[in-house]
Amino acid sequence: MIATTASLSPSSAVMSAPTSTGRRTRVKKRDRHQVIRELIGSRVVGSQEELRLLLDKAGWEVTQSTLSRDLREMRVARMPTPDGPRYVTPETLGDTGEDRTLVEEVLPQFFSSVDGVGELLILKTIYGGAQPVAEAIDDAGWSEVVGTIGGENTILIVCRSAAAREVVADRLVRIAEA
């Protein structure tokens, strides 16, 4: 069972959760994030609406836009699995017991192709794989990469130069084939 944190002071609060009397008291965003981690870590959650309903059942009223913002801030990714899509945290993805980066963990699962021109790379993934891979590339902090934009199956990677694009493309192919 997920416990609510009714004892937190209202001065540092951003959302509300029920007390034992049914009244609402304000709680911190990090407490809501912890409940989200517990929910997606304890069961398969395949959609934001499903997660929002689980939060509501646990006494946490959140709007879809707040939940979307929370998931983005927490770097939660919606990953395809044989049983359908599922939300996972970066900690879950990286928990392999090996000394692997998040890119090394997710890229081989989703990689389809890479191509580019000038400072721009287009990385194709299987459907639903672009967001977790883009997040992993951003998290890697590669000096050659300015940033990424991820769609459903396509990532735009902006590199610092054409030479940097070649380095990143080679690195991505090497990681994907490992």
C-alpha positions as CSV (number, residue, x, y, z in Angstrom):
1,M,0.0,0.0,0.0
2,I,1.2,3.5,-0.8
3,A,1.3,5.8,2.2
4,T,0.4,9.4,1.9
5,T,2.5,12.1,3.5
6,A,-0.1,14.2,5.4
7,S,2.4,15.4,8.0
8,L,4.3,17.7,5.6
9,S,4.1,21.4,6.2
10,P,1.9,23.3,3.8
11,S,4.5,26.0,3.3
12,S,6.7,23.8,1.1
13,A,3.9,22.1,-0.8
14,V,2.7,21.9,-4.4
15,M,0.0,19.2,-4.5
16,S,-2.5,17.6,-2.1
17,A,-3.1,14.2,-0.7
18,P,-5.9,13.0,1.7
19,T,-5.5,12.8,5.4
20,S,-7.1,10.1,7.5
21,T,-10.1,12.4,7.9
22,G,-10.5,12.8,4.2
23,R,-9.4,16.5,4.3
24,R,-6.7,17.5,1.9
25,T,-3.2,18.7,3.0
26,R,-0.5,19.9,0.7
27,V,2.6,17.8,-0.1
28,K,5.8,18.2,-1.9
29,K,6.4,17.3,-5.6
30,R,9.2,14.9,-4.6
31,D,6.7,12.9,-2.5
32,R,4.4,12.6,-5.5
33,H,7.4,11.5,-7.6
34,Q,8.2,8.8,-5.0
35,V,4.6,7.5,-5.3
36,I,4.9,7.5,-9.1
37,R,8.2,5.5,-8.8
38,E,6.5,3.0,-6.4
39,L,3.5,2.6,-8.8
40,I,5.5,2.0,-12.0
41,G,8.0,-0.1,-10.1
42,S,5.4,-2.5,-8.6
43,R,3.2,-3.1,-11.7
44,V,3.0,-2.8,-15.4
45,V,1.6,0.7,-16.2
46,G,1.2,1.3,-20.0
47,S,-0.4,4.7,-20.2
48,Q,-0.5,8.1,-18.5
49,E,-4.3,7.7,-18.0
50,E,-3.7,4.4,-16.3
51,L,-1.1,5.9,-14.1
52,R,-3.3,9.0,-13.3
53,L,-6.1,6.6,-12.3
54,L,-3.7,4.6,-10.0
55,L,-2.6,7.9,-8.4
56,D,-6.2,9.0,-7.9
57,K,-7.0,5.6,-6.3
58,A,-4.1,6.1,-4.0
59,G,-5.4,9.6,-3.0
60,W,-3.3,11.8,-5.3
61,E,-5.3,14.1,-7.6
62,V,-3.2,15.1,-10.6
63,T,-4.0,16.5,-13.9
64,Q,-2.7,15.0,-17.1
65,S,-0.5,18.0,-17.7
66,T,1.0,17.7,-14.2
67,L,1.6,14.0,-14.6
68,S,3.2,14.6,-18.1
69,R,5.5,17.2,-16.5
70,D,6.3,14.8,-13.6
71,L,7.2,11.9,-16.0
72,R,9.4,14.2,-18.1
73,E,11.2,15.6,-14.9
74,M,11.7,12.1,-13.6
75,R,13.0,10.9,-17.0
76,V,10.5,8.1,-17.1
77,A,10.3,6.4,-20.5
78,R,7.5,4.4,-22.0
79,M,9.2,1.3,-23.4
80,P,7.8,-1.3,-25.7
81,T,7.8,-4.8,-24.3
82,P,6.5,-8.1,-25.6
83,D,3.5,-7.6,-23.3
84,G,2.8,-4.0,-24.5
85,P,4.2,-0.6,-23.6
86,R,5.4,0.0,-20.0
87,Y,6.7,3.0,-18.1
88,V,10.2,2.5,-16.7
89,T,12.6,4.8,-14.8
90,P,16.3,5.3,-15.8
91,E,17.3,3.5,-12.6
92,T,15.4,0.4,-13.7
93,L,17.0,0.5,-17.2
94,G,20.5,0.8,-15.8
95,D,20.1,-1.9,-13.2
96,T,21.9,-4.7,-15.0
97,G,24.7,-5.4,-12.6
98,E,27.1,-4.3,-15.3
99,D,29.0,-1.1,-15.7
100,R,27.0,0.1,-18.7
101,T,25.7,3.5,-19.6
102,L,22.1,4.2,-20.2
103,V,22.8,4.6,-23.9
104,E,24.5,1.2,-24.0
105,E,21.5,-0.3,-22.2
106,V,18.7,1.1,-24.4
107,L,20.2,1.7,-27.9
108,P,20.7,-1.9,-28.9
109,Q,17.0,-2.7,-28.1
110,F,15.7,0.1,-30.3
111,F,18.2,1.0,-33.0
112,S,17.2,0.8,-36.6
113,S,19.5,3.1,-38.6
114,V,21.4,6.3,-38.5
115,D,22.1,8.8,-41.3
116,G,23.1,12.5,-41.4
117,V,24.2,15.6,-43.2
118,G,26.3,18.5,-42.0
119,E,25.9,18.8,-38.2
120,L,22.6,16.8,-38.2
121,L,22.1,13.1,-37.5
122,I,18.8,11.3,-37.9
123,L,18.6,8.1,-35.8
124,K,15.7,5.8,-36.5
125,T,14.4,3.4,-33.9
126,I,11.6,0.9,-33.6
127,Y,8.2,2.5,-32.9
128,G,8.2,4.0,-29.4
129,G,12.0,3.8,-29.0
130,A,13.0,7.4,-29.8
131,Q,12.2,9.0,-26.5
132,P,14.2,6.6,-24.3
133,V,17.1,6.7,-26.7
134,A,17.1,10.5,-27.0
135,E,17.0,10.8,-23.2
136,A,19.9,8.4,-22.9
137,I,21.9,10.4,-25.4
138,D,21.2,13.6,-23.6
139,D,22.1,12.0,-20.2
140,A,25.4,10.7,-21.7
141,G,26.7,14.3,-21.9
142,W,28.7,13.7,-25.1
143,S,30.7,16.8,-25.9
144,E,30.0,16.4,-29.6
145,V,26.2,16.6,-29.1
146,V,24.4,19.9,-28.7
147,G,21.0,18.2,-28.1
148,T,18.4,15.9,-29.3
149,I,14.7,16.0,-30.3
150,G,12.9,12.6,-30.1
151,G,9.6,11.7,-31.7
152,E,8.1,8.2,-31.8
153,N,10.7,6.5,-33.9
154,T,13.0,9.3,-35.1
155,I,15.6,11.3,-33.2
156,L,17.2,14.5,-34.5
157,I,20.7,14.8,-33.0
158,V,22.3,18.2,-33.4
159,C,26.1,17.9,-33.4
160,R,28.7,20.6,-32.9
161,S,30.3,20.1,-36.4
162,A,30.3,17.7,-39.3
163,A,33.3,16.0,-37.9
164,A,31.5,15.6,-34.5
165,R,28.5,14.1,-36.4
166,E,30.8,11.4,-37.9
167,V,32.2,10.6,-34.4
168,V,28.7,10.3,-32.9
169,A,27.4,8.2,-35.8
170,D,30.2,5.8,-35.5
171,R,29.8,5.6,-31.7
172,L,26.0,5.0,-32.1
173,V,26.5,2.2,-34.6
174,R,29.2,0.6,-32.4
175,I,27.0,0.7,-29.4
176,A,23.9,-0.6,-31.3
177,E,25.9,-3.6,-32.6
178,A,27.4,-4.5,-29.3
